[in-house]
Every structure is written in structure tokens, then in C-alpha cells.
Amino acid sequence: MNLPDAPPTDEEVNMLFARSHPIERITLFNEYLEIVQTEYLHWTDFQEKFKNAKLTPTDLRLLWGYTNLSRQLNSRIIPFLTLNLRYVQTPQLEKTLHVIDMQIGDKIELEEKVPEAGLRKKYLVNSLMEEAIASSQIEGAATTRAVAKKMLQENRKPRTKDERMIVNNYLAMKFIKDQLQKSRRLNIDFIKELHKVVTHHTLEKTEYEGQFRDNNDINVYYISEEKHGEIVKQLIHTPPDYKKIKDFMEEFCNFANNEQRGYYLHPIVKAIALHYMIGYLHPFYDGNGRTARALFYWYALSQGYDYLEYIALSTAIKSAYKQYPMAYLYAESDHNDITYFVKFNMEMLNTAINSFKAYINRKKIENRKILDTIHRDRRLNLRQADIINNLSKSERRITIEEMQERYNITYETARTDLLELVEIGFMHKLPIGKRFFFMLDKEEVLRSMHDLTENGQK
């Protein structure tokens, strides 16, 4: 990853303005300005975009000067002690916010599409798992998604540090939801406790868990693997002096909890700004990224965006991982203009929302196919067909005793029903401790339907 080029300084641009004829040049630049502002290009992308245009190097810098002037005139300053962030709400970002509001403002649409409470709970647990896994993988956890998800589903204890990171993120998301039941105001103790949950048994020293750093022996590096397997570290950020952290974090909480008179920032934008601030400040020795993304969720949920608990944002970010640190760097290199970071995160949020909607539709189709399968398969009795239908919606495990109680049958009959499903291949028998649990194999059920269709069995 190449670090972004620093934009021309204000002094350099002012000198070029003084030597040029602004009115004449602005006519030439109009068509380019519209492109720059629509796409909200950083100087690095700006140069690449217009490298084949008929613009001299001086023209490029003048065009950037007009761009920057327009942004300053339309920017909103987010006061944050000595770190003044700026944000420009472009028409494109306004449109994206509207789309997001329409989709995740409340859970009415989800409840209409998925009326079964048990199925919604399954989707929620699945999303919590996906967010926990992806957020950990962004920070370097090497465990595969399949292994990680199976570990969480089976409630297995983590065996490695990477698995521990995933479990911690899962617990952190649940911790956030529990805390929101008690209070929707942020304080330093909560942030520290959240960090402690996120980093439990994953840091170099256990005393770092839930504690702000007390030195400046920390920098942010981008680590990449070059050709021939060589690992390359690039210094991309030096956080502020540790002595300022307490004041910064108190101001951070004030910013989250209060609205200034006559000043309003959209909740999604504000949640992303909080995400950026933690990344910039790096108040902890490690686990800052995971904590920042968790606080994004905390704030959005605290503002009534309940649907967001079903959305795995980190999964989308992981798919565009190289752009994630670049969004930070673009903002920092251009007067802390967080518009770049907001734009990236809103694009990822939109991607995550669309992925979840596609997931719902896919699962509903799968469940309809399963229902069709159990109606066609003559090997199944009514109890077996019913339990497959129920487990396809919850993806949980069942015991012989539960089968016995549910259908008011003898232990032997319940045992026979489940073992027959294991023999067919529709269930797996899992020994956990001294008990046996049975879990549905949805893929096998769907394959069976395909076979039935191919063989013409009606």
C-alpha cells in the first residue's frame, strides 16, 4: 500500500491564486470541479483521475485550490479540543443517508418480512457471529469463518488467541446490548469495560486490558506481505501524546452524549465520527480498532437504529480492507476532513445492509425448499418432518429428552426418530460432555430435495 500524497498546502495554493486570473480559470475548471466534488476525491485520486486531462501541473494545483476552497465554505467543523474535524455533507452523502434511514431506521420491515420471532433471533445471532468474526479478522485473526462460526454455534472454548479474539468480539456485542438496557449515556468506565471484554486474554500483557496507555511507545503500522513472502511494515499514524488521552476521552464522551445548541449531526455520521476518533487517538495499547467499531454500534443502537444489530458492518469492511486504513489516512492528511472516512463507512454500511437483505431472501428460499423436501420425502414420519422444519429456522441443537417432551412420546421413540434422521444424513450426532445433541444438516436436506426432483419423485 502506498501512502497518500499530501495535498498542496494552503500557502502554496494562495500563491498560485495570486499569480493567476481566477475568473478565467474557474470557467476552465467547472467540468472538473463537478467530478471532484461528486466523487469527493482526495489529492492522490485527484491526480490519477486527471492525469490524461489537458491540465498542466499548475492547473492541477489551482483546481485543487478551488476544490479545497469550496469544501471549506461548505464544511461543518466538529469541535474536539485541539483536534477540529471537518465534514462536508455532499448531495451524494445526503442521498446515501436517506437510503440508510429508509432501510435501518426501525425493524418494521424486518418484522413484516420475517414474522417468526425465533427466525429473527436466529438472524440476529448469525449477524453477531459474522460481525465478531470479521472484526477480528480485520485485526489479523487467522481463524477461518467456517471454523469460527462452528466454535460460536457449539459454544466451544477458544483454543487459540485468534479464536479468543472472535469470542471476545461476540461477547462485546452482547455486552453493548445489555448496557443499553441500563443507560444510553457514554462514560469512560463503560469504554474501558468494553475494551476489557474485547481484548480479554489477547494482549501482550493482561494489565493492558481496559486501561489507557501510559506512554508513547506505540505507532500504527500497515503490515503487508510483498512478493517472495517478505513482510513489510509501513508507519501510517503516530497517535497523540498519552498525557492528553484522559482529556480527549472525556471530551469524546461529551461529544457522544450531548448536542450543541443550533448544531446537529446525523446519528450515522456521528457514529462514524466516534469510530474515527478512537482510531485517531489510539487510547489503548491494542484493540483500538475493535473497540472503535463496537462503539459505532453502541452509538447507532443508542439512537434507535435497532435494525443495525442485524448488520455485520465489519464483513463489508473486510472485503475492502485496503481502503479502510486509506480512508483514515485521507482524512488525516487533508485537515482532518473525515468526509473521506464517512463516505467509505457509509458505502460499507450500504453494502452490509444489502448483504443482509439478500441473506434473508436466500434463507427464506432455503426454508421453502426444505419444507418442500420434507413433504416429498416418504422416509419421514410427521414428527421428523416437523422437527426438521423447526430446526431449519433456528439452527440450534436438540436432545432426545427435548424430542420426547415436545411430541409426548417415549424416550425410545424419540431416540429412534433422531437416529433415523442421522442415518438418512439429515442430522449430525454431537457428543458434548456426557450427553448427545442432534444438529440439522441443512445442506444435506437441500441436496436431498435436488435428488428427489432429479429422480421425479412426487
JOZIJO-V448498 format. One record per residue. N is the residue number from 1. RES is the residue in one small letter. PHI is phi as a letter, one per 30 degrees, with the letter a starting at -180 (none if undefined). PSI is psi in whole degrees, -180 to 180 (NA if undefined). OMEGA is omega in whole degrees, -180 to 180 (NA if undefined). Layout:
N|RES|PHI|PSI|OMEGA  N|RES|PHI|PSI|OMEGA
This chain:
1|m|none|127|176  2|n|d|135|179  3|l|d|147|-178  4|p|d|148|175  5|d|d|141|176  6|a|d|132|179  7|p|d|159|174  8|p|e|141|-180  9|t|d|161|177  10|d|e|-38|-180  11|e|d|-43|180  12|e|d|-44|-179  13|v|d|-42|180  14|n|d|-38|178  15|m|d|-40|179  16|l|d|-38|176  17|f|d|-42|-178  18|a|d|-29|-176  19|r|c|-14|-175  20|s|c|-180|176  21|h|c|93|-171  22|p|e|-44|-176  23|i|d|-42|-180  24|e|d|-41|-175  25|r|d|-34|-176  26|i|d|-33|177  27|t|d|-43|179  28|l|d|-36|-172  29|f|d|-12|-172  30|n|e|-50|-177  31|e|d|-34|179  32|y|d|-38|-179  33|l|e|-40|-180  34|e|d|-41|179  35|i|d|-46|-177  36|v|d|-45|-176  37|q|d|-34|178  38|t|d|-45|-178  39|e|d|-8|-176  40|y|h|66|-176  41|l|d|140|169  42|h|d|161|-179  43|w|e|-37|179  44|t|d|-50|180  45|d|d|-31|179  46|f|e|-48|-180  47|q|d|-40|-180  48|e|d|-40|-178  49|k|d|-38|-173  50|f|c|22|-177  51|k|d|-25|179  52|n|c|4|177  53|a|d|160|-179  54|k|d|64|-179  55|l|b|134|177  56|t|d|165|175  57|p|e|-36|178  58|t|d|-41|177  59|d|e|-42|-180  60|l|d|-44|-179  61|r|d|-37|176  62|l|d|-42|178  63|l|d|-41|176  64|w|d|-38|178  65|g|e|-45|178  66|y|d|-39|178  67|t|d|-50|-177  68|n|d|-38|179  69|l|d|-44|179  70|s|d|-41|-180  71|r|d|-41|179  72|q|d|-40|-179  73|l|d|-28|-177  74|n|c|4|-176  75|s|d|157|174  76|r|c|125|-180  77|i|d|131|175  78|i|c|98|-176  79|p|d|128|-178  80|f|b|80|-174  81|l|h|-128|-179  82|t|d|-7|-178  83|l|c|92|179  84|n|d|114|177  85|l|d|151|175  86|r|b|150|-176  87|y|b|133|178  88|v|c|116|179  89|q|d|94|-179  90|t|d|162|176  91|p|e|-35|180  92|q|d|-40|178  93|l|d|-37|176  94|e|e|-42|180  95|k|d|-44|179  96|t|d|-41|178  97|l|d|-40|179  98|h|d|-44|179  99|v|d|-45|180  100|i|d|-44|179  101|d|e|-41|-179  102|m|d|-29|-174  103|q|c|-33|-175  104|i|b|14|179  105|g|d|-33|176  106|d|a|-178|-175  107|k|c|13|-176  108|i|d|-47|-178  109|e|d|-41|-180  110|l|d|-43|-178  111|e|d|-29|176  112|e|d|-40|-178  113|k|d|-35|-177  114|v|b|81|-176  115|p|d|-23|-177  116|e|d|121|-179  117|a|d|-39|-180  118|g|d|-38|-180  119|l|d|-39|177  120|r|d|-39|178  121|k|d|-39|178  122|k|d|-43|179  123|y|d|-39|179  124|l|d|-48|179  125|v|d|-41|179  126|n|d|-43|-180  127|s|d|-39|176  128|l|e|-42|179  129|m|d|-47|-178  130|e|d|-43|180  131|e|d|-44|-180  132|a|d|-44|-178  133|i|d|-50|-176  134|a|d|-40|180  135|s|d|-37|178  136|s|d|-39|-180  137|q|d|-33|175  138|i|e|-36|-179  139|e|d|8|173  140|g|j|1|178  141|a|d|130|-172  142|a|c|-5|-179  143|t|d|138|180  144|t|d|157|-179  145|r|e|-43|-177  146|a|d|-46|180  147|v|d|-43|-178  148|a|d|-43|-178  149|k|d|-39|178  150|k|d|-40|178  151|m|d|-45|-179  152|l|d|-41|180  153|q|d|-39|-178  154|e|d|0|180  155|n|h|35|-180  156|r|d|144|177  157|k|d|140|179  158|p|d|141|-178  159|r|c|-18|-177  160|t|b|170|177  161|k|d|-39|-180  162|d|d|-42|178  163|e|d|-36|178  164|r|d|-40|178  165|m|e|-42|-178  166|i|d|-45|177  167|v|d|-43|180  168|n|e|-45|180  169|n|d|-37|178  170|y|d|-46|179  171|l|d|-33|180  172|a|d|-40|179  173|m|d|-39|177  174|k|d|-37|178  175|f|d|-43|179  176|i|e|-47|-179  177|k|d|-39|179  178|d|d|-43|-178  179|q|d|-34|180  180|l|d|-23|175  181|q|d|-24|-177  182|k|c|-42|-177  183|s|a|147|177  184|r|c|24|176  185|r|c|142|-176  186|l|c|142|173  187|n|b|167|-175  188|i|d|-37|180  189|d|d|-41|178  190|f|d|-43|-180  191|i|d|-43|179  192|k|d|-41|-180  193|e|d|-39|177  194|l|d|-44|178  195|h|d|-38|179  196|k|d|-41|178  197|v|d|-44|-177  198|v|d|-36|-171  199|t|c|4|-175  200|h|e|121|177  201|h|h|29|178  202|t|b|-7|-177  203|l|c|165|180  204|e|e|-39|179  205|k|b|134|-178  206|t|d|-27|-180  207|e|d|-11|177  208|y|d|-17|-177  209|e|d|122|177  210|g|i|19|-179  211|q|b|136|175  212|f|d|150|179  213|r|d|148|-179  214|d|c|26|174  215|n|a|177|-179  216|n|c|19|-179  217|d|d|51|-179  218|i|b|133|174  219|n|b|162|-180  220|v|c|125|-179  221|y|c|149|168  222|y|c|122|-176  223|i|c|123|-180  224|s|b|157|178  225|e|c|112|180  226|e|d|180|176  227|k|d|154|-179  228|h|i|17|174  229|g|i|13|-179  230|e|d|129|178  231|i|d|129|-178  232|v|c|130|177  233|k|c|129|177  234|q|c|127|176  235|l|d|120|-178  236|i|c|-13|-179  237|h|a|135|172  238|t|c|111|-176  239|p|d|164|178  240|p|d|163|179  241|d|e|135|-177  242|y|e|-27|-178  243|k|d|-19|-179  244|k|c|-7|-172  245|i|d|-45|-177  246|k|e|-47|179  247|d|d|-42|179  248|f|d|-45|-175  249|m|d|-31|174  250|e|d|-41|177  251|e|d|-35|177  252|f|e|-46|179  253|c|d|-41|178  254|n|d|-42|179  255|f|d|-41|-179  256|a|d|-37|-171  257|n|d|-23|-170  258|n|b|151|171  259|e|c|130|177  260|q|d|148|179  261|r|d|132|179  262|g|i|11|-178  263|y|b|131|-180  264|y|b|135|175  265|l|b|128|-179  266|h|e|138|-176  267|p|e|-38|180  268|i|d|-41|177  269|v|d|-42|-180  270|k|d|-39|177  271|a|d|-40|179  272|i|d|-37|177  273|a|d|-40|177  274|l|d|-41|176  275|h|e|-48|-179  276|y|d|-44|-176  277|m|e|-43|179  278|i|d|-42|178  279|g|d|-39|-179  280|y|d|-46|-176  281|l|d|-34|-175  282|h|h|61|-175  283|p|d|-20|-178  284|f|c|165|179  285|y|d|-39|-179  286|d|a|166|179  287|g|i|13|-179  288|n|d|-41|-180  289|g|d|-46|180  290|r|d|-39|179  291|t|d|-40|-180  292|a|d|-45|-179  293|r|d|-35|177  294|a|d|-39|179  295|l|d|-30|173  296|f|e|-47|179  297|y|d|-44|-179  298|w|e|-49|-175  299|y|d|-46|-179  300|a|d|-44|178  301|l|d|-36|-180  302|s|d|-22|-180  303|q|c|12|174  304|g|j|9|178  305|y|d|65|-174  306|d|d|-34|-179  307|y|e|-27|-175  308|l|d|-21|180  309|e|d|-16|177  310|y|c|-5|-171  311|i|c|122|-180  312|a|c|85|-177  313|l|d|-42|-176  314|s|d|-26|178  315|t|d|-42|178  316|a|d|-42|179  317|i|d|-40|-179  318|k|d|-33|-180  319|s|d|-17|178  320|a|b|45|-168  321|y|e|-38|-178  322|k|d|-28|180  323|q|d|-21|-177  324|y|d|-56|177  325|p|d|-30|180  326|m|d|-35|178  327|a|d|-39|174  328|y|d|-48|-174  329|l|d|-38|177  330|y|e|-45|-179  331|a|d|-48|-176  332|e|d|-37|-176  333|s|d|-12|-178  334|d|b|68|174  335|h|h|35|-178  336|n|h|44|176  337|d|d|99|-175  338|i|d|2|178  339|t|e|-38|178  340|y|d|-43|-178  341|f|d|-40|178  342|v|d|-46|-179  343|k|e|-47|-180  344|f|d|-48|-177  345|n|d|-35|178  346|m|d|-35|174  347|e|d|-43|179  348|m|d|-38|179  349|l|d|-42|178  350|n|d|-41|177  351|t|d|-44|-179  352|a|d|-39|178  353|i|d|-46|180  354|n|d|-36|178  355|s|d|-41|-180  356|f|d|-41|179  357|k|d|-40|178  358|a|d|-36|179  359|y|d|-44|179  360|i|e|-49|-179  361|n|d|-40|180  362|r|d|-44|-179  363|k|d|-37|179  364|k|d|-39|177  365|i|d|-44|179  366|e|e|-45|-178  367|n|d|-36|176  368|r|d|-39|179  369|k|d|-40|179  370|i|d|-43|179  371|l|d|-40|178  372|d|d|-40|-180  373|t|d|-48|-175  374|i|d|-23|175  375|h|d|-30|-177  376|r|d|-29|-171  377|d|d|111|-176  378|r|d|-8|179  379|r|d|-16|-173  380|l|c|137|169  381|n|d|176|-175  382|l|d|-38|179  383|r|d|-45|-179  384|q|d|-41|178  385|a|d|-41|-178  386|d|d|-41|-178  387|i|d|-35|176  388|i|d|-43|179  389|n|d|-44|-179  390|n|d|-44|-178  391|l|d|-25|178  392|s|d|-20|-180  393|k|c|-24|-175  394|s|c|-21|-179  395|e|h|38|178  396|r|c|174|179  397|r|c|159|179  398|i|b|151|178  399|t|c|166|177  400|i|d|-41|-179  401|e|d|-39|179  402|e|d|-40|177  403|m|d|-43|-180  404|q|d|-47|-177  405|e|d|-41|-177  406|r|e|-41|-174  407|y|c|7|177  408|n|h|53|-179  409|i|b|171|180  410|t|d|162|179  411|y|e|-42|-178  412|e|d|-40|179  413|t|d|-42|178  414|a|d|-43|179  415|r|d|-44|-180  416|t|d|-43|179  417|d|e|-48|-176  418|l|d|-41|-180  419|l|d|-33|176  420|e|d|-38|178  421|l|d|-34|175  422|v|d|-44|-179  423|e|d|-40|178  424|i|d|-30|-178  425|g|j|3|-178  426|f|d|-15|-180  427|m|b|156|173  428|h|c|142|177  429|k|c|119|-174  430|l|c|116|175  431|p|d|119|178  432|i|b|112|-174  433|g|i|-130|179  434|k|c|9|-177  435|r|c|162|175  436|f|c|135|175  437|f|c|155|-179  438|f|b|130|-179  439|m|b|137|-179  440|l|d|141|172  441|d|c|92|-174  442|k|d|-37|-178  443|e|d|-38|180  444|e|d|-39|178  445|v|d|-43|-180  446|l|d|-37|177  447|r|d|-37|180  448|s|d|-40|178  449|m|d|-41|178  450|h|d|-43|-180  451|d|d|-41|179  452|l|d|-42|-180  453|t|d|-43|-179  454|e|d|-37|-177  455|n|d|-4|176  456|g|i|25|180  457|q|d|119|-180  458|k|c|NA|NA
